[in-house]
Amino acid sequence: MGAAGRDFHNFLVYYKNNPNYEVVAFTATQIPFIDNRVFPKELAGKYYKKDIPIYGEENLVELIKKLKIDEVNFAYSDVSNEYVMERAAKVLATGASFRLLGTKEIMLKSKRFVISICASRTGAGKSPLTRKVCQIVKNLGFKVVVIRHPMPYGDLREQICQRFEKLEDLEKFKCTIEEKEEFEQHILNGFVVYSGVDYKKILKKAEKEADIIIWDGGNNDLPFIKPDFHIFVTDARRPGHEIKYYPSLANLMLANLIVINKVSNANRRAIKQIEKNVKKFNPKARIIYGDLKVYCENSSLIKGKKVLCIEDGPTLTHGELNTGAAYIAAKKYKAKKIVDARKYACGSIKQIFRKYKHLGKILPAVGYSESQLKELEKTINKAKCDLILIGTPTDLRKYLKLNKPALKVDYKFEERGKELENILKNVLISQNPKKY
């Protein structure tokens, strides 16, 4: 059971050449347009003469009965613990077993020193923190290569091992908006990024050009590569999610460093709750505090305007937030009105608003296919507003033809104090854990 990422990794590292198992199907959820594909036989290994089909997760019970399945492996993230156990109950009621693979079975070992950055939920601020960590490590004199959690939403044969160094590489690999949001900032900051399907191959290639590998996690998933130093970002706007969402608690318990983020936008009680949970489940971990600071070009243009706010898609959808950088900028710089995007939604965008009822007025930037990208563009252009605020990590103006002026809004991670740099310096230089 997956969402085009962890599921493929689990197959490749545990099931692929395992004579005790025959994998007969994958199921897909969370991400649109990723079912009705196949896992190619070319990637599946010597035991597979045919492609392995991928079905929608809604077919799970029927598949278990029809294909006489003995065991179901749950392999995706950013869902509540209750959600996982509901799926477990559904599987167990059919007679099949329900399994979660352990870190010993799913984490690859690297020859290089690995720093991993993972989060309690999508939208916790992991990406801005990752960029900060990359810059600190680079300034310490190390060659940094980023390995990003997978987002293989196209033809898996073409996405086995992807290397991104130039912006042109985003087009070369036919990246969706969601992929561009994760890779573009690293490229602009001068860092090579690897992603794809087969992380054994990806890791081997990355090791050849790196002193330090930074694992840039996705959702709240565990790292695919065993970390030497594990950083876990919690969200002070969503206290308790660090222990109530799968696999956040496992990440918390593995962490060397906990970052409590967005402290300026949270009350003291929320911060205390996270501190209490950290002390209960990982008392040895260090805690530092941070904020996501909003920066907007030509911010004076916002005052008195009717604005359409566009935010990072996954943060708003399965991340369950209803605001982001664009909304904060609209409020901070005194927009007259935030326009309700629901009134103008087209095609699959309408369906997203129906599915994720918490979204409210804000428009999630979804672009998992060319058709959906066109629907996003049409929705934006239909909106009756004076100004568009783009709060997505990638600049949508590069990919959409907009009929109204638009401003780019960005987040940057800012630590309260200067502990992060000292901690990383101590880990990488003073302790000198590995020689290169």
PyMOL commands that set and color helices and strands:
alter all, ss='L'
color gray80, all
select helices_A, chain A and resi 6-15+41-44+57-66+81-94+103-106+126-139+156-159+168-172+177-188+199-208+241-244+248-254+263-265+268-281+299-301+313-316+325-332+341-344+348-355+370-382+396-398+419-430
alter helices_A, ss='H'
color red, helices_A
select strands_A, chain A and resi 26-28+38-39+52-56+71-73+79-80+97-99+113-119+144-148+161-164+192-196+212-216+229-235+245-246+257-261+286-296+306-312+337-338+363-365+387-390+406-415
alter strands_A, ss='S'
color yellow, strands_A
deselect
rebuild
show_as cartoon
